[in-house]
């Protein structure tokens, strides 16, 4: 019962996330559940498909179909082919196989991937409408963050499937989607910018936290140094008192009693001096600890600032921002 509850919670959570993601996008989100096998490998890549493609029958070649016909096709053939998401030309999103389960959408790469179908001929001539790309970018941005993936983990169906069709003794590459019309450059630019912004924000958050710690450590070090100064003053006063007692002389009538009292005072003063010296050592070590940890923090700060600079510079060189 608990396992069923967890699976339901996972399904509901992802669905809720999708609803929130697309709240500001003019697209609807619809669930048409299809059960896949349990995923045993972690998600390492996201594969982008187009519903059209090569076919030996010229009448069927590069025909994308519409959303309803594609959904019906997947439902009829769910024992053999399946998909996680389908995005219509108008940006509407259909969710079929849950991300936590395996969908059969690309040869030899199903176990560690998520598949997204775009309603498109995939022939390099059919443009991908703006609402469709907006929905795709919104979905990908969320998945890249959740699975800690980068744009290099986005794959086209064609690069993962190198099989061929033989049509009248002529070999034709079986998969060419999403096709030459797909706006890869825009996708990379928008998703990379988001990743860079997120990375820089994380670095800056660490920098702020370290700077706050540095201020706290500096204040604590100042308090310790003030305490050490007081200890050294007390130690100096005690040593003066000890030396004074050593130099004090008494007459013969009272010498025995006075010497006894002096010895007690000197022993007490010496004990105080020993305690102050011990405290001096402890405080000095504490100050050295603050100095070392501050040096380490400043080194990390320099490294973080370099990483921020490198991330921004790399992004600027790559996309001309």
N, C-alpha and C positions, 0 to 999 in steps of 0.2 A: 504493500500500500504506500509506503514511504517513497519507493522508487517511482511509482506512478505519479505521486505528488510532485517529486523533483522534476520529472520530465515535463509535467504540465506547467510547472513554474518556469522552467527554461523556455518552453514554447511561448508562454504568456509574456515573459520578460522581453524576448526578442520582438514579439509582435507589438508590445507597448513601445519599445524603443523605436520601431519603424513608424508607428503612429506619430510619435513626438518629432522624429526626424523630418517627416513630410508634412508637418502641421503648417509650415510656411511655404510649402511648395504646392503648386496647383496640380496635384496628383492624388489619386486614390490608392489605397493599399488594400489588397484583397487576398485572403487566405483560401487556397484550394489544396488542402493537405494531401500529400502523398508520402507514404512511409518508406524510408530507405533503411539500409542496414546500419547497425551501430558503427559509428566512426571510431577506429582504433588508433589512427595516426593523427598527429596535430596538423592543423591547417597551415600550409606553407605557401599556397598560391591561389589566386583567383583568376578564373578563366572566362574570357569574354567571347561570346558566340553571336552569330547572326543566324536568323531562322532560315534564310535562303542559302543556296549553295549549288555546287556542281551536280549534274545528274546526266546519265546517258540519254534520257528522254528529253529532247529539246523543248518540249512543251512544259516540262517541270523544272528546267534548269533555272536556278537563281530565283525561284518564286518564294517570297517570304511568308505568304499567308497572312491572316489577321489574327488578333489575339485569341478570339474564341476558337478558331480552327487549330491554332497551335496548342492551346490548353487541351482541347479534345484529343489531339494527336498524342500528347504526352500521357493522358489518362488511358487511352486505348492501348498504349504500348508500354505501360509503366513497369512491366516485368523486364523490359529490355533497355529502355532509355528513360531518363528522368533529369530533372533540373531543379536547382534551388530557387531561382528567380527568373521571371520574364518581365521585360519592360516594354510596354506598348509605345507606339509612335507619339502618343499624346502625353507620355510620362507616367501613365498608370502602372502600378507595380503589382504583380501577382507573385505570391510566395507559395511554393509547392513543397519540396522536401526541406525539412528543418536543417539548419546549418550543422546541427550536432549529428546528423546522419549523412550517409554517403549517397550521392546522386550519381547516376551513370550517364555522364555527358562528354567524357573525353577518354580516349583509350590510354590505359596504363597510368593515368594520373588521378583517378577518381578518389582514392583513399585520402589524399591530403589536400584536396582542392574544393573550392566553391564555384559553381557554374552559374553564369548569368546570360540569359538569352535576350537579344534585342530584336524586335520585329524589324527586319530589314532584309533586302535581297542579298546583301553581302557580295555584290558584284563589282564594287568599286565605283558604281555610277549612282546608286541610290543614296541620297544624303540622309544623315541621321538628324532628325528634327531637334531643335533646341530643348523642348520639354523632356525629351527622352534622355538627352545628355545630362541635363540638370539633375534628373532623378538618379541616373547612373553615378554621377559624381557624388551626390549626397549619400547614396548607399555605400559606395567605395570608401569615402572618407571615414564613415563610421566603422566599416569592417577593418580597414587598415589600422585604425586605432585599437579596436578590440583585440585583434589578433597580433598586434605589434609587427605588422608587415610594412613594406615600403613599396614604392611604385615599381621597383624591379621585380616584385613578386606578382605583378599583373601580367597575364599571359593571353595571347590570342589563341584561339582554337587551332589555327593553321600551324603555329609553331610547335605545337605539342603532338599533332597528328600528321604523320608523314606518309600515310597510306595513300594508295592510288586506286582509281576506277579504271577499268579497261573497257573502253567503248569502241567497238569495231576495230579492235587491235590497236587502238590509240590510248595511251595512258594519260589520264587526267587526275591531277591532285584531288584527293577526295574531299579535303577541307581547305577552304581559303578564307574563312570568316575570322573576324568581322569584315574584312575587305579593305581595299585601299582608301575608301571614303571615310573610314573611321578616324575621328580626330585625336589621334594618340598624343600629339604634341600639346594640345590644349589640356588633355586629361593629365598628362605628366606635370605640366606647369601648375595647374590649379591644385592638384593633390600634393605636389612637392612643396608649393608655397605654404600650404596648410601644415605639412609635416615640419617644414623649417620653422614656421611660427610657433608650433607646439614645442619643438626642440629648444628654440631660443627661450621660450617662456619657462621651460623646465630649468634650463641653465640659470636664467635670471632669478628664479625662485631659490635655487641653491645658493647663488651669490648673495641674495638678500639675507638668507638664513645664516650664512657664514659671517656676513658683516655684523649681524645682530649678535652672534656668539662672540665675535671679536670684541665688540663693545662691552659685553658682559664680562668677558675674561679680563679686559683692561681695567674695568671698575673693580673686579675682585682682586686683581694684582695690586692695584693702588691701595685697597684696604689692607692687604697683607703687608705691603711695604710700610704702611703707617704703623701697623702693629709691630713689625720688626724694629722700626725706629724707636718705639716706646720700650721694647724689650732691651735694646742696646743701651738706651739711657738708664734704665733700671739696673742693668748689669754694670755700667760704669759707676753709678752711685754706690752699688753694693761693694765693688772693688775698692772704691775710695774709703768706705766705712771699714772694710777689712784691713786696709793698710793703716788707717788711723789707729785701730785697736792694737795692731801689732807694735806700733811705735809708742803706745801709752805706757808710762812708768809709774809705779806706785811706791809709797814709803814702806818701810819694813814692817810697821805695825799692822797694816791692812793688806799687805801684799798677797798673803795666801788666799784670803776671801776674794779680793779683786781679781787675782789671776784666774781663780775658778770661774767667776762670772764672765771675765773676758773670754776665757776659752769657750764657754757656752755660747756667747754672742758670736764669736768668730766661727764656730761650727755651724751655727744657724745661718750666718751670712754666707758661708761657703756653700752650704746646701742650696740657698737661694741662687747663688751665682751658677752652680751646676745646673739647676733647673732652668735658669734663664739661657744658659748656653745650649742646653738641649732644645729649648724652644726656638732659639736662634737658628739652629741647624734645621729644624722642621720647617720653619718659615722660609728659610733660604731655599730649601728643596722645593717647597711649594711655588716660590717665585720662579725657580728654574723650570718647573713644570709648565707654568703659564707662558713663559718665554718660548719654550719648545712648541707647545700646542698652537701658539699664535703664529710662529714661523711656519708650521705645517699648514695652518689655515690659509696663510697668505700665499703659500705655494699653490694650494688647491685653487684659490681665487684667481691667480694668474692663469692657471690651466683652463679654468672655466671661461675666463674672458677670451682666451685664445680660441677655445672651441666655439664660442658665440661668433667671434670675428670670422673664423673659418667657415662656419655654416652659412653666414650671410654672404661672404665673398663667393663661395662655391655656387650658391643659388643665383647670385647676380651674374656670374660668368656664364652659367648654364642657360639662363633664360633671359638675360639682359634686363633684369629688374632695376 
